[in-house]
Amino acid sequence: MQKLVRLGFLIPPGNPNTEGEVIKMARPEFSVHFTRMVAFGETGSLLGQDERNQSQIDHLDENLELMKLVKPKVVAMAHTANSYTLGKDGEAKLVDRLQKKFEIPFITAFGSVVTALKKIGVSNIAFGTPYSEQNTLRCKNLLEEYGFNIIHFGNLPDVKNIYDETPERAGQLMKQVNASGADAIFVSGVGMPTIDAIDNAERNLGKPIISSIAATMWNSLRTAGVNCNIQGFGSLLSGKYN
C-alpha cells in the first residue's frame, strides 16, 4: 500500500485553534503532523508579540530536528506574524538556510499567502488582521514590498487575545476591510479561526478571500505534490485556481 504524504506544521505555543482547523481540512490522501514552537509569555496577547516571534524564529532549528523524524514532504511555519518580524529579506535567508540544512521544503504562512495571491492573479487587495496597529502596518509594508497595491486595510477592534476570537468575528473582519477596488481580501492571523467563515464571506462579498491558514494548507499540498481539492473552505482550496 502506498504511504500517505505527510505534511508538517509548526504551531505557536498556546494556540488552541490551528491544529483543529488543519485537521478539519485533512483528507485521506495525506496526513498532518504538528510540533510546537518555543516562546514564553502570555500567548495570544498583542503585548510582547515581537519577543515571542523572535523566540520562535530562534528555535526553528530545534523544531525542524524534531519534525524531520516523521519524514514530512514539507514543513510549514504556521504563524504569519513571524514574517512581519523577519521582513522580506530575512525570511528569504531563513527559508534558504533551513531548506539547505534539513533538506526538506520549508514554507511560511505569509509566503503561502503571497504565492496564493499571485496564483489567483490579483494585485489590488484589501486585508485585515487581529493584531495591533503596529503589526498591521508591518503587514501592509510587507505586502507592498511584494508588489501588492493595498486598497483598504484595518484591524479587528477590541481584541483581548487572538486565540479567543471566533469564525464569526473573522467574518466580521472580512466584511470590515472589503472595498470596491479590491480584487481579493487577505485575512492575516493563523491563530484566529477563519476557515469556517470563508465560503459564506466569498458568496456575500463576491471576491476571493485568502486566510493565512487556508493559504498555508493549499501551499503545503502544492509543495508536497498532493493533487487534492478541499471543499467548504473557500475557492482557493476548492481547486478553482489550479
N, C-alpha and C positions, 0 to 999 in steps of 0.2 A: 504494500500500500504506500502511496506517495506521502511523504511527510508534509505537514502543513507549513506554510510560510509563517515565520514568527516575526511579529512587529514589536519593537521595544519602545517604551515611553518612560521618560524621566519626569517625575512629578514633584512639585514643591511639597515640603513637609507641611502637614496641617490641611492640605487641600482635600476636602471630602467629596468633591464633585466630579473631577475629571475621570477617575477610573470608572465610575458608573456610566458616564457618557460614552467613553471608549468601548466599554463592554456592551452597551446598548447598540452601538454601531457595528459590533463584531458580527462576522458571518462565518459559515462553515469552511470557507476557502482559506482562512488564516486564523492564527491565534495571537492574543495580545498579552504582553508581559510588562511589568512595572518595577521600577526602582525609585526610591525616594531620594531627592536631592538633599543637600545639607545646608540648613540655615536655622538660626535661632531668633527668638523674639516673638512678638505677637503676630502669629501667622494670619494673613489676610488683611491686616491693618494697612491703612495708607501711610502710617508713620513707620519710619525705619525700612521702607521698601528698598531703597538703594543699597543699604547694608546687607539685607537679606539676599538681594540679587547678586551682589558681589561674592558673598559666601557660596552661593550655588555655583557660580562660574568657577570659583577657585577649587571646588571639589569635583568637577566634572570627570577628571581622570579616574577618580575612585569609583564614581558611578558607572563609568564605562567598563572598568575592570570587572565589576560585578555583573553588569548586563551582558557582557561578552560570553559569560558562562552558559547562557541559554541559546547562543548561536543565532541571534536575530539577523534578518536580512537588512534591517535598517533600524537605527535608533533615533527617536525624535525627542528633542528638548521641549517638553510641553509646558512652556512658560514664556508668554510673549514679552513680558516686561524685562527679562534678561537682555533682550536685544536692544532695548532703549538704553540700558546701562553700557552695553558693548559699543554701540554705534556701528555703522555700516562696515568700516574697515576692520574694526576689532572683531566683529562677528565673522567676517570672511577669513581672517587669520586663524581664529579659533576653530572654525569648521575644517579648514585645510589641515591644521596641526592634528586634530583628533582623528580625522579620517586616515591620515598617514600613519599615525601611531597605532591605531587599533584595527585598521584595515576593514572597517565597517562603514557603510554610508551613514553619515550623521547629518540630520536636518534640524531646523529650528521652527518653532511655531510662526514667528514673523517671516522667516524666509519662505515658509509654505504659503503664507498669505500673499506675499509678493508674487510667487510663482502662479498661484491661482488667479490673481487679478490679471496677470499678463496672459494667462491661458484663455480667459474669457474675453480678452481683448478690450479692456476698458482703461482709460487714463483719468477720467473725471470721476472722482469718488467723494462720498461723504463717509465719515467714520465717527464712532463713539467708543468711549472707554468707561470703566467703573473706577478709574484712577483719580489721583489728584490732578489739579490743573497743570502742575509742573510736568508730570509724566505724560499727560495728554498732549502737551505741547511737544514733548520729545517724540511722541508717536508721529505727530504732524511733520516735524522736521525730518524724521527718518523716511517717511513715505515720500516726501518731496525729494530727498536725496536719490530715491529710486525712480524718480521721474513722474510721479503721480501729481495730478492737479487736484488740490483739495477744495471742493466746492463749499462744504459745510462740515463742522465738527462740533463735538461737545462731550461733556462727561455726565454720567448719571448722578442726579442730585441725591444728597442725604445718604451716601454710602458710609456705613459704620464699619463693615467688614465685607470684603469682596465675596468671601465664601458663604455668607448668609444671604446673598442675592438669589433671585428666583428666575425661572424662564419667563414669567410674566413681566418682571422688571427688565429683563433683557429685551423682550419685545417692545416695551415702552421706550427703551433707548434707541432701538432701530427706527421707530416712528419719530422720535425726537430729533434725530440728526438728518432725517431724509430731506432732500432738497431737489427741486425740479431739474436742475442742471447736472445732477449726479447720475452716472450710468450704473453705479453699484454702490452698495453700503458694506463697509467693513466694521465689525464689532470686535474690539480687542478684549483680551482677558480670558485666558483658558480657565481660570478658577470660577468664573461666573457661568452658571449653566445656560447654554444658548441653543443647543441643537433642537430642542422641542419647540422653540419659538420661530425657527427659520421658515419652515414651509408656509405657515399662516401669514407671516410678515411679507414674504415674497408675493403671495397672492394679493394681499391688500395694497402693497406699495408698487407692485408691477416692475420690479427690478431684482437682479441677483443680490443675495446677501451672503457675505463670507464671514463666518466667525473663526476665531483662532483655532478652536479645536476641530471644527469641520474641515478647515484647510489642512490641518496637521494630519488628520486621518487620510484625507484624499491624497496628500503628497507622500505619505508613508506607503500607501498602496501602490502609487505610481512608481516610487523609487524602488520598491521591492519587486516590481513586475507582476503584481496581482491584478488580474482583469476582473474587477468586481464592482458592480454598481450597487449603491445602497440607497434604498428609497425611504422617504419620510423625513429627511433631514436637510432638505434644500436641493436646489438644482445642481450645484457643484458635485455633490456626492452621487446624485442620480444618474450621472453619465451624460448629461445634456451637452457638456463642452468637451467631451472626449474626442 
